[in-house]
Amino acid sequence: MQNPRVATVSQLSDFDEIIDVRSPAEYAEDHIPGAISAPVLNDEQRAEVGTLYTQVSPFVAKKRGAALIARNIAQHLETSFSDKPKQWKPLVYCWRGGQRSGAMAHILAQVGWSTGRLDGGYKTYRRHVLAELESLPGTLQFRVVCGPTGSGKSRLLRVLREKGAQVLDLEALAQHRGSLLGNLPDEVQPAQKMFDSRLWDALRHFDARQPVFVEAESKKIGLINTPESLLLKMRDSDCLLIEAPVSARVQLLMEDYKHFLSDPALLVQRLTPLLPLHGRQVLDHWQMLAEQGKWAALVEKLLIQHYDPAYRRSTASNFTRLSAAKVLLLDNLDDATLRAATVASL
């Protein structure tokens, strides 16, 4: 009979599959990238055992927990793990590498699978991620894609990735377009911990010998905070500047934010926080354009009156090498033009 071996975060790639045995709520907040959820206690059961522990006794809680864990592990064996071959190598983790992962790892090892249990569990993994987010940015060469709102920065990143370049898409990781109107339709931003895990996973797979293209971002992307170490590195990196006519930018924004075209009231609501900056008269005019469906005129007003001045203030002061940036002068922002522009970018 085998016993599970203790593994570290640096050994994650040694295993065929990573199994998170914490509750679904814990898994939803954050988990090791690629890990599957196979809880040994669901959310209600975990709460029940915790209540017994504090209000009755640890012994009663452990007895009840053991019964629930045994049933849940049996169900996973009969479903999720039923088709796993003898050579399968799973790694199991829970909150701190204790009883929950210990129970699952023990059973899997007794079946005959070469099983690992993550030393220290999720808590140790989380400390590792935070430490790596401090150090990894300093090992990489970034090329920061700059340009005013609507200049196609995200589209250029997509084309660069298609061409084989290394791309760090922070807005995709944060599920937000990074502006006041940046909430993606029908998508909720991940928890900060989940964003950190996604970012760590991206950074650790980059080749330090090749540049990493990234869009210029501020400290916050919606509700998500970008790590200070990454921001500082980006702000002292070489820049690539996109310049395009306002008409092309208006067209791009109307395509990317088309969900507002059918809901003018939502757009007006999202613009309300700008009232202290621009005053009631300006906001009333924007609302009138939205209600009348004059979208091109409204987008152009927003660019000229709000977004472009804000961009000039923030980008010029934050990115120290912007004045020496390689400039891409683009007549329009369609995919063909952006593909041609990547020749000058790489």
C-alpha positions as CSV (number, residue, x, y, z in Angstrom):
1,M,0.0,0.0,0.0
2,Q,1.2,3.5,-0.9
3,N,1.2,6.5,1.3
4,P,0.6,10.0,-0.1
5,R,3.8,12.1,-0.4
6,V,4.1,15.7,0.7
7,A,4.6,18.1,-2.2
8,T,5.5,21.8,-2.5
9,V,4.1,24.5,-4.8
10,S,7.2,24.3,-6.9
11,Q,6.3,20.7,-7.7
12,L,2.8,21.3,-9.1
13,S,3.8,20.3,-12.6
14,D,4.9,16.9,-11.3
15,F,1.2,15.8,-11.1
16,D,-1.4,14.9,-13.7
17,E,-4.2,16.7,-11.9
18,I,-4.7,19.0,-9.0
19,I,-7.7,18.4,-6.7
20,D,-9.1,21.1,-4.5
21,V,-11.1,19.4,-1.7
22,R,-12.2,22.7,-0.1
23,S,-15.9,23.7,-0.2
24,P,-17.3,25.2,-3.4
25,A,-17.4,28.7,-1.9
26,E,-13.7,28.5,-1.1
27,Y,-12.9,27.2,-4.6
28,A,-15.0,29.9,-6.2
29,E,-13.0,32.7,-4.4
30,D,-9.7,31.3,-5.6
31,H,-7.9,28.1,-6.4
32,I,-4.7,26.9,-8.0
33,P,-5.0,27.5,-11.8
34,G,-6.2,24.3,-13.4
35,A,-7.4,22.6,-10.2
36,I,-10.7,20.7,-10.3
37,S,-13.2,21.0,-7.4
38,A,-13.9,17.8,-5.5
39,P,-15.1,19.0,-2.1
40,V,-15.1,16.5,0.8
41,L,-17.5,18.9,2.6
42,N,-19.9,21.2,0.7
43,D,-20.7,24.7,2.0
44,E,-23.6,23.6,4.2
45,Q,-21.8,20.6,5.6
46,R,-18.7,22.7,6.4
47,A,-20.9,25.2,8.3
48,E,-22.6,22.3,10.2
49,V,-19.3,20.8,11.3
50,G,-18.0,24.2,12.3
51,T,-21.0,24.9,14.4
52,L,-20.8,21.5,16.2
53,Y,-17.1,22.2,16.9
54,T,-17.8,25.5,18.6
55,Q,-21.2,24.8,20.2
56,V,-21.0,21.1,21.2
57,S,-17.5,19.6,21.1
58,P,-14.5,18.9,18.8
59,F,-15.2,15.1,19.2
60,V,-18.8,15.3,18.0
61,A,-17.7,17.6,15.2
62,K,-15.0,15.2,14.0
63,K,-17.3,12.2,14.2
64,R,-19.9,14.0,12.1
65,G,-17.3,15.4,9.7
66,A,-15.7,12.0,9.2
67,A,-19.0,10.4,8.2
68,L,-19.7,13.2,5.7
69,I,-16.2,13.2,4.3
70,A,-16.3,9.4,3.8
71,R,-19.6,9.6,1.9
72,N,-18.3,12.5,-0.3
73,I,-15.0,10.8,-1.1
74,A,-16.9,7.6,-2.1
75,Q,-19.1,9.6,-4.5
76,H,-16.0,11.2,-6.1
77,L,-14.5,7.8,-6.5
78,E,-17.6,6.5,-8.3
79,T,-17.9,9.6,-10.5
80,S,-15.1,12.0,-11.1
81,F,-12.3,9.5,-10.5
82,S,-13.9,6.4,-11.9
83,D,-12.1,6.4,-15.2
84,K,-8.6,7.3,-13.9
85,P,-5.9,4.8,-14.9
86,K,-3.5,3.2,-12.5
87,Q,-0.7,5.6,-13.6
88,W,-2.8,8.7,-12.6
89,K,-0.8,11.1,-10.3
90,P,-3.2,13.4,-8.4
91,L,-2.2,16.2,-6.0
92,V,-4.7,17.0,-3.3
93,Y,-5.0,20.2,-1.2
94,C,-7.3,21.9,1.3
95,W,-7.1,25.0,3.3
96,R,-3.9,24.3,5.3
97,G,-3.0,20.8,4.3
98,G,-4.8,19.1,7.2
99,Q,-7.6,16.7,7.7
100,R,-9.7,17.3,4.5
101,S,-6.8,16.8,2.1
102,G,-5.3,14.2,4.3
103,A,-8.5,12.0,4.1
104,M,-8.8,12.3,0.3
105,A,-5.1,11.8,-0.3
106,H,-5.0,8.7,2.0
107,I,-7.9,7.0,0.2
108,L,-6.5,7.8,-3.3
109,A,-3.1,6.4,-2.3
110,Q,-4.7,3.3,-0.9
111,V,-6.4,2.7,-4.2
112,G,-2.9,2.6,-5.7
113,W,-2.5,6.0,-7.3
114,S,0.7,7.9,-6.8
115,T,-0.8,10.7,-4.7
116,G,0.6,13.9,-3.4
117,R,-0.7,16.2,-0.7
118,L,0.3,19.9,-0.9
119,D,2.3,20.9,2.1
120,G,0.6,23.7,4.0
121,G,-2.4,23.6,1.6
122,Y,-3.9,26.7,0.0
123,K,-2.5,29.0,2.7
124,T,1.0,28.1,1.7
125,Y,0.1,28.4,-2.0
126,R,-1.3,31.9,-1.4
127,R,1.8,33.1,0.4
128,H,3.9,31.7,-2.6
129,V,1.7,33.6,-5.1
130,L,2.1,36.9,-3.3
131,A,5.9,36.5,-3.0
132,E,6.2,35.6,-6.7
133,L,4.1,38.6,-7.7
134,E,6.7,40.7,-5.9
135,S,9.6,39.2,-7.7
136,L,8.5,37.9,-11.2
137,P,7.8,41.3,-12.8
138,G,11.4,42.3,-12.3
139,T,12.7,39.4,-14.3
140,L,10.7,40.2,-17.5
141,Q,11.0,42.7,-20.3
142,F,7.8,44.6,-20.9
143,R,6.6,46.5,-24.0
144,V,3.8,48.8,-22.8
145,V,1.1,49.5,-25.4
146,C,-0.1,53.1,-24.9
147,G,-2.7,55.2,-26.6
148,P,-5.9,57.1,-25.8
149,T,-9.2,55.4,-25.2
150,G,-10.5,53.6,-28.2
151,S,-7.1,53.4,-30.0
152,G,-7.2,49.6,-30.3
153,K,-4.7,48.6,-27.6
154,S,-6.6,45.4,-26.6
155,R,-7.1,44.5,-30.3
156,L,-3.4,45.0,-31.0
157,L,-2.6,42.7,-28.1
158,R,-4.9,40.0,-29.5
159,V,-3.2,40.3,-32.9
160,L,0.2,40.2,-31.4
161,R,-0.7,37.0,-29.5
162,E,-2.0,35.5,-32.8
163,K,1.5,36.3,-34.3
164,G,3.2,34.3,-31.5
165,A,4.2,37.2,-29.2
166,Q,4.0,37.0,-25.4
167,V,1.0,39.0,-24.2
168,L,-0.1,39.8,-20.7
169,D,-3.8,40.9,-21.0
170,L,-4.6,42.3,-17.6
171,E,-8.1,43.3,-18.7
172,A,-8.9,39.8,-19.7
173,L,-7.6,38.4,-16.4
174,A,-9.6,41.0,-14.5
175,Q,-12.7,40.6,-16.7
176,H,-13.0,44.4,-17.1
177,R,-12.1,46.9,-19.7
178,G,-10.4,49.2,-17.2
179,S,-12.6,52.3,-17.5
180,L,-15.7,53.7,-15.9
181,L,-17.8,51.9,-18.6
182,G,-15.6,48.8,-18.5
183,N,-17.9,46.2,-16.9
184,L,-18.3,43.4,-19.3
185,P,-21.9,42.3,-20.1
186,D,-23.0,39.3,-18.1
187,E,-19.6,38.9,-16.5
188,V,-18.7,39.4,-12.8
189,Q,-15.1,40.3,-12.0
190,P,-13.1,37.6,-10.1
191,A,-12.1,38.0,-6.5
192,Q,-8.8,39.8,-6.0
193,K,-7.2,36.5,-4.9
194,M,-8.4,34.8,-8.1
195,F,-7.0,37.6,-10.2
196,D,-3.7,37.3,-8.4
197,S,-3.6,33.5,-9.2
198,R,-4.4,34.1,-12.8
199,L,-1.7,36.8,-13.0
200,W,0.9,34.6,-11.3
201,D,0.1,31.8,-13.6
202,A,0.6,34.0,-16.7
203,L,3.9,35.6,-15.4
204,R,5.5,32.3,-14.5
205,H,5.1,30.9,-17.9
206,F,6.7,33.8,-19.8
207,D,10.2,33.5,-21.4
208,A,12.3,36.2,-19.8
209,R,14.4,36.4,-22.9
210,Q,11.5,37.6,-25.0
211,P,9.4,40.8,-24.6
212,V,6.0,40.7,-23.0
213,F,3.4,43.1,-24.5
214,V,1.0,44.6,-22.0
215,E,-1.5,47.4,-22.2
216,A,-0.9,50.6,-20.1
217,E,-3.2,50.3,-17.1
218,S,-3.8,52.2,-13.9
219,K,-3.7,50.9,-10.4
220,K,-7.3,49.7,-10.5
221,I,-9.0,47.7,-13.2
222,G,-12.6,48.0,-12.1
223,L,-12.5,46.6,-8.5
224,I,-9.2,44.8,-9.0
225,N,-5.9,46.1,-7.8
226,T,-2.8,45.6,-10.0
227,P,0.3,44.6,-7.9
228,E,2.6,47.6,-7.2
229,S,5.7,45.6,-8.3
230,L,4.1,45.0,-11.8
231,L,2.9,48.6,-12.1
232,L,6.4,50.0,-11.2
233,K,8.1,47.7,-13.8
234,M,5.6,48.6,-16.5
235,R,5.9,52.3,-15.9
236,D,9.7,52.1,-16.4
237,S,9.5,50.0,-19.5
238,D,9.7,50.7,-23.2
239,C,6.5,52.0,-24.8
240,L,4.6,51.5,-28.0
241,L,2.2,54.3,-28.8
242,I,-0.9,54.0,-31.1
243,E,-2.1,57.1,-32.7
244,A,-5.4,57.0,-34.7
245,P,-8.0,59.6,-35.8
246,V,-11.0,60.3,-33.5
247,S,-13.4,58.9,-36.2
248,A,-11.7,55.5,-36.1
249,R,-11.7,55.5,-32.3
250,V,-15.4,56.3,-32.3
251,Q,-16.1,53.4,-34.6
252,L,-14.1,51.0,-32.5
253,L,-15.8,52.1,-29.2
254,M,-19.3,51.7,-30.8
255,E,-18.4,48.2,-31.7
256,D,-16.8,47.2,-28.4
257,Y,-19.5,48.9,-26.2
258,K,-22.5,48.1,-28.4
259,H,-24.4,46.7,-25.3
260,F,-25.0,50.4,-24.3
261,L,-26.7,51.2,-27.6
262,S,-29.8,49.2,-26.6
263,D,-29.8,50.6,-23.1
264,P,-29.2,54.4,-23.0
265,A,-30.4,54.5,-19.3
266,L,-27.6,52.2,-18.2
267,L,-25.1,54.3,-20.0
268,V,-26.4,57.5,-18.4
269,Q,-26.3,55.8,-15.0
270,R,-22.7,54.7,-15.5
271,L,-21.7,58.3,-16.4
272,T,-23.2,59.8,-13.2
273,P,-19.9,59.6,-11.2
274,L,-18.5,62.2,-13.7
275,L,-21.0,64.9,-12.5
276,P,-18.5,66.5,-10.1
277,L,-15.9,66.7,-12.8
278,H,-18.0,68.1,-15.7
279,G,-21.2,69.6,-14.1
280,R,-24.8,69.1,-14.7
281,Q,-25.0,71.0,-18.0
282,V,-22.5,68.7,-19.7
283,L,-24.0,65.5,-18.3
284,D,-27.5,66.6,-19.4
285,H,-26.2,67.1,-22.9
286,W,-24.6,63.7,-22.9
287,Q,-27.9,62.2,-21.7
288,M,-29.8,64.0,-24.4
289,L,-27.5,62.5,-27.1
290,A,-27.9,59.0,-25.6
291,E,-31.7,59.3,-25.5
292,Q,-31.8,60.5,-29.1
293,G,-29.5,57.7,-30.3
294,K,-26.8,60.0,-31.5
295,W,-24.1,57.6,-30.5
296,A,-21.3,58.8,-32.7
297,A,-21.7,62.3,-31.5
298,L,-21.9,61.2,-27.9
299,V,-18.8,59.0,-28.1
300,E,-16.8,61.8,-29.7
301,K,-17.9,64.2,-26.9
302,L,-16.9,61.7,-24.3
303,L,-13.5,61.3,-25.9
304,I,-12.7,65.0,-26.3
305,Q,-14.2,66.2,-23.1
306,H,-13.3,63.4,-20.7
307,Y,-11.2,60.5,-21.8
308,D,-8.5,62.2,-23.8
309,P,-7.7,64.9,-21.1
310,A,-7.6,62.1,-18.5
311,Y,-5.3,60.0,-20.6
312,R,-2.9,62.8,-21.2
313,R,-2.7,63.6,-17.5
314,S,-2.2,60.0,-16.3
315,T,-0.1,58.4,-19.0
316,A,2.4,61.2,-19.5
317,S,3.1,61.3,-15.8
318,N,3.2,57.6,-15.1
319,F,5.2,56.1,-18.1
320,T,8.7,57.5,-18.0
321,R,9.7,56.3,-21.5
322,L,6.6,57.4,-23.3
323,S,8.4,60.3,-25.0
324,A,10.7,57.8,-26.7
325,A,8.0,55.4,-27.7
326,K,7.8,53.8,-31.1
327,V,4.7,55.3,-32.7
328,L,2.2,53.4,-34.8
329,L,0.2,55.8,-37.0
330,L,-3.0,54.1,-38.0
331,D,-5.7,55.4,-40.3
332,N,-8.2,52.9,-39.0
333,L,-8.3,50.1,-36.4
334,D,-9.6,47.1,-38.3
335,D,-7.9,43.7,-38.0
336,A,-6.1,44.0,-41.3
337,T,-4.5,47.3,-40.3
338,L,-3.5,46.0,-36.9
339,R,-2.0,42.9,-38.4
340,A,0.1,45.0,-40.6
341,A,1.1,47.2,-37.6
342,T,2.4,44.1,-35.7
343,V,5.4,43.9,-38.2
344,A,6.6,47.2,-36.7
345,S,5.8,46.1,-33.2
346,L,7.7,42.9,-33.0
